């Protein structure tokens, strides 16, 4: 950037003038009087200019005449203007960096008194489909295996279509025969109608021809419908996925002859996951209380659970009730994994349950003790005030303000702000009871 600020004072100060050429290397201050040049200083950098000019002006100011004092004051003012112009230009050229979400450590809160009851179950998809062919036949091709992820409409298996195609050919032949009979009957009815108007034939003969035409028309419609049905049967020889999901099991294989409706593939739909457990008769009353699900293979991975379905009657053999708990944020939970569901009651007296959390999770800016709660959907932070019942060297016992299953910030509470989005560090989370 290059520029020049120039003050011409010839009329006021007998042709005295001050020039301020501004270049990339700095600002050069010069005083002109009647064509003579008096260089004062070349400033090498804008950063040094303010301090240096202040020193020079204070040292020389006392020994100058009144006119030179005015000139130097004007020069200092012009220098400040140039510095501001250059500074603004530099600020505009600086790129604005976009802030990425902060990496944080978190954990899931569990009651300090533990669950009232714990039950072991299995992770299932909310929707599981037993897929089978709508026609009988011999499997000639399999295109997927257990564990594959498939898309809606993707081909999974095929049957031998030979017999089905022969049935289609036969249905089409019957359709053509019915059409020929109908054409003849309709023509006879048309001729009989013309003859009956001139009384060349009896009305009874015309009624007979009309009935034959109507019957053959109905037979033709039936043949057309059957032909379309047989064509659809050929399409049923190809088994396609009815939704996005994962192949859980494939009971049938190539070469096997299957009947219509036999299960050949089990498909777990993408989306919500559920923990399926069996509750004894005596504990069904606490099934709807607060629940937490923890994976057996990774005890650090937990999910808030909510009862979605409870069987209406007990199993006749085990005398237990099947309960299905929806897992919050568990869309990626491994299917078939062992899971433990912790049920929390009201401790028998309706008292609030205490929660033990690390001291590093507490935040107090003078307005009250609080924690940062992480939203499971948006990963944004929200401050929540809590009541601390007991404070230890490493942990704090919170008596009010938290819920089991909530994920809160474990460290660096003073570095974040309300509404800030974060990224949670991978790895097992440390949980506290």
N, C-alpha and C positions, 0 to 999 in steps of 0.2 A: 504493500500500500504506500502510495506517495501523495503528499499533499503540501499546501503552503498556506500559512496564516500570516497576513501582512498588515501592519498598521502604519499609515502614512500621516505624519504630523508636521508636514512642511509649513502649513499655514499657522499652526499654533506655536511651534518650537523652532522656528528658523531653519526649516529643511532637515530637522532631525527625523530619522525613521529607524524602525526596527524590523528585521526580517526573520522569519522562522521557517526555513525550508525543512520539511519532515520527510525522511527517507527510511528505508528498511533498516539501515545501520544505526539510525539515531536521529537526533534533532540538532541542527547547528544554529546557534544564536549569533547574530551579527548586528552591529550598529553602524548605520550610515550617516555621514554628515558632509553635505556639500560634495558628494562624489567620492569621499574617502571611506575606506572599509576598516572597521575595527573588530576583528574576530574576538569573541570572548571565550567560547568553549565548544568543543564538539562532544556531545554526550553519546557514549557508545551503546547504551541500552536504556530503554524506557524505565527499567526497574531502578537504575541508579540515578535517574534524573532528578527526582524530587529531593532526595537527601543532598545531592551535590549542589543543586541550585540554591538550596536554603543556606548552606555554608558560605557559598560565594557571595550571595547577596548581603548576608549579615557582616561579612568581613569588609566588603567594599562600600557598603551603603554610607557609612559615616564620612568617608573622605570624598564623596561625590558632590557635585553641585546640585542645585535644586532641579535643574533640567534633567541631569543624568539620573537622579533619583526617580523622577517620574517615568523616564524611559525604562529603567530596570523593573519598576513595578508593573508597567505594562507588559514587558517581556515575560515576567513570571506568570502573569495572567494568561498570556498567549500560550506559554508552554503548557500550562495546566489544560487549556482547551485542546491542544494537539494530543496530549497524553490521553485525554478522555476519548478523542476520536479514534486513536489507534487502539486503545483498550477495548472499545466497543466492537471494532472490527475483528479483533482477535477472539472476543467472546462469541461472536456470531459464527466464526469459522470452526469453533470447537464442536466436534460431533457429540450428540447427546446419546449416552449409553443407556440402553434399556436394562432395567434391573431384573435379574432372574430370581425366581422364588428361592428363599433361603432354605438350606438343608437343616433339618432339625431332628432331634431324637425325641421319641414319644413312648408312651406306654398306656396300657389299658387298665382302668381302675377296677378292682374287685373288692368286695366287702371284707373288712378286717376280721369279721367273725366267720367268714366262710359261708358256703351255701347250706341251706337247710337239707338239701338232698342232691345227690349226683347220680346221673344215669348215663350209661354208655350206649351209643347208637352209631349210625352210619350216615354219611353224607349222600343225599340223593338230589337229583334235579327236581324242581317243582313239577315239571311235566315230563313224563317218560312214556314213549310210544312203543308198543309191540307191533311191528310192521309185518305184514304178510301179503301174499299175492291174492288177488280177488278171483283167480281162476286156478284150476289144477294144472299140473304139468311137471316137467323135468327141468331142474335147474341146469343151465348150460354155461352160465358165466357169472362170476362174482367180481365186483369191482372195488370193494372196500374190505377192510379188516377191522378187528376190534381196536379201538383207540383212535381211529381216524376221525378227523373233523370234516363234516360234510355241510354243503349248502342246500338250501331249499330248492327242490327240483332236480337235484343231482341224481344220476342213475346209480343204483346200488346193486341190483341183480337182474338177470334175464332168464325167462323160461324158453323152452323150445316152442317156437310159434307154428310148427308145421301143422299140427292137428287143428289149431285155431284158424289158420288160414284156409284149410279145407272147409271148415264149417262156414267161413265167410263166403267162399265160392258157392257152396250149396244154398246158402240163404239168398245170395244174389240171383241164382238160377230160379229159385221159387218166386222171387219178386218179379222176374221177367215173365214167368208163366202166369202169375196172377194178373199182371198188367195186360197180357194178351187176352185172357178171358174177359177181363173187364172191358177192354176195347170192343170186343165182339158183342158183349151184352149191352153196352151203351148204344152201339150202332143199331142193334135189333130194337131197342126201346125207342129210338128216334124214328125208325121206319114204321113201327106199329102206331106211334102217335100220329103220324101223317095219314095212315090208312084209316084209323078210327074216326078221324074228322070227316071223312067221306063215306063212312059206314061200310068200308070194304072189309073190315074185320070187326069182330065183336069186342066189346069193352073188356070181357073176361080175358081174351087173348092179350090185349094191351096191358092189363094188370099183371099178367104172368111175366111179360117181358120187362115191365118196370121193376118187379121184385127181383128178377135175375140180375138186372143192372145194379140195383142197390146192393145185393149180396156180393157180387164180384168187386164192387168198389170197396166194401168193408174188408174183403179178403186181400185186396191190393194194399190197403193201408196197414193191415197186420203184417203182410210180407215185408213191406218197407221198414216197419219198426223192428222186426226181427233181424233184418239185414243190418240195420244200424247197430243193433245190440251185438251182433257177432263181430262187427268191425271194432266196437269198443273192447271186446274181449281180447282182440289182438293187442290193443294198447295196454291191457292189464297184464300182459306177459312181461312188461318192463316195470320193475319196482323202483320208485323214486322217493327221495326224502321229502317229507311234508313240512320240514322246518330245519333251520340251522341247528346243528348239534353235534354230539359225539357218539360214535358207535360203541355201545357198551358190550354187546354180545351178539354173536352170529351163530345161532343154533344149527342152521342148515348149511350144506356145502354143495359144491358142484357134483352133479350126478344123482342127487337125491330127488325122489319124486315126492312132491308135497301136494296136499289138498288145499282148496281155497280156504283162506283164513288161518292156516297154520303160521305160527310165529317163526320168521326166518331171521329177523334182525330186531334188536332192541336199541332204540335211539333216545338219548337224553338230550332234551332241548337246551339250547343256550339260555342264559338268564339267571333267574333266582335259584338259589340252592337252599336245601332244607336239611335239618338234622332230624332223623327219624329214630325215636326211642320208644321203649315200652315201659309204661308206668304201672306200678302195682295199684291195686284197688284202693289202698289206704291213702295214697298220695295224689290222687287225681284232683283234690281240692286246691292244691298249690300249683297246678299246671299252668295257670294263667298269671302267676306272679312273675317278677323280674327274673330273667334267665340270661345266662352267659354260656356260649358254646366254645370249647377249646379243643383244638386238634390234638390227637394223641401223639402223632409223629413230630409235631412242633408245638410244644406247650406255650411258646411265646406268641402264637397266633390265635387270637380270640375274636369272637364276633358277638355283638348283641343279638339275642334270640327272642322271638315273639311267637307265641302259640298261634298257629294258623288252623290246625285241624286236630280234633280229639275224637277217636272212635266212639260211637254211641254204645257199643256193647263190648264186653271183655272177650278175649280169645278163649274159646272153650277148653283149650289144653293148658295154656300158661296162666290163664286168669289175669292177664294184663291188658291195659288199654294202649293202643298205638297213638302216639302224639307226634305231630309234625311241626317243627319250629322253623320259621323263616329266619335266615341268617342275614343280618344287615351288612352290606358290603362284601358278601361272600360269593359273588358271581364267579370268582376264579378258584374257589375251594375245590380240592381234588375230589372227584366222584368216587364213592366207595370207601373213602378214608374213615377211620375210626374217630369218633368225636365224643367228648364228654359234655353233657349239658348240666350246668349248675343252676339249681332253682333256689331262689331267695324268698323266704317268707317275711313276716313282720316281726320275727324274733319272739312271737307269742304275746307281746304286749303292745304292739303298734309303735314301738320306739324307733327313731331314725337309726339307720345303720352307720357305723363309723367306717371311714376309709383311710388306709395308710398310704401316703404318697411320699416321694423324696422331697427333702427340704428344697432342693433346687427347682422344684416345680412351683414354689410359692413366689408371688410377686406383690410387693407393697411399695407404692409411690407416695405414701402419706395419706391416701384416701381410704385405705382398707386393704386387708389381705385378700388376694385373689389368685386364680390360676387362668391359664390360657387353654380354652377348649378348642379342639380341632374339629371342624365340620367334616364328616366322612365323605360328603359329596363334592364340596368345592375346595376342601383342604385350606379353608380360610380360618383365621383365628378370631375368637371372640372372648372377651374378658368376662369372668364370672367371679363374683365375690363369694368367699367361703368362710366358714367358722372353724377355727383351729381349736381342738379340745386339748391337745397335748403336743408339745414340740420337743423332739429329740435331737440328737447330734446328726443323724443322717435321715431320719424320717419324721413326718408330721402326721398326726391323727386328726383327720377332718371329720367333724360331726355334722356338717350341714353344707349343702351347695353342690354335691357331686352325686352322680348316679353310676351304678355298676355298668361296665361296658363302654363308658365314654373314654375317648382318647384325648389326653392332655399333653401339653408341652412339658418335657422333663428338664431341659437345661436351656440357659440363655433367655430367660423370661424378660430380662431388662433390655434385650436387643430388638424386640419385636414391637408391633403396634396393632391396634384394633383393625380388623379386616384384612390384614396382610395374608397373602397366600404363601404357603410353604410346601416344601417337598420333604417327605418323611424318609429318613435314612433307612435303607433296606437292612434286613437282619432281624433276628428275634428281638422282640420287645421285652423290656423288663417290667414285670407286673408286680403289684404290691397288694397285699391283703390287709 
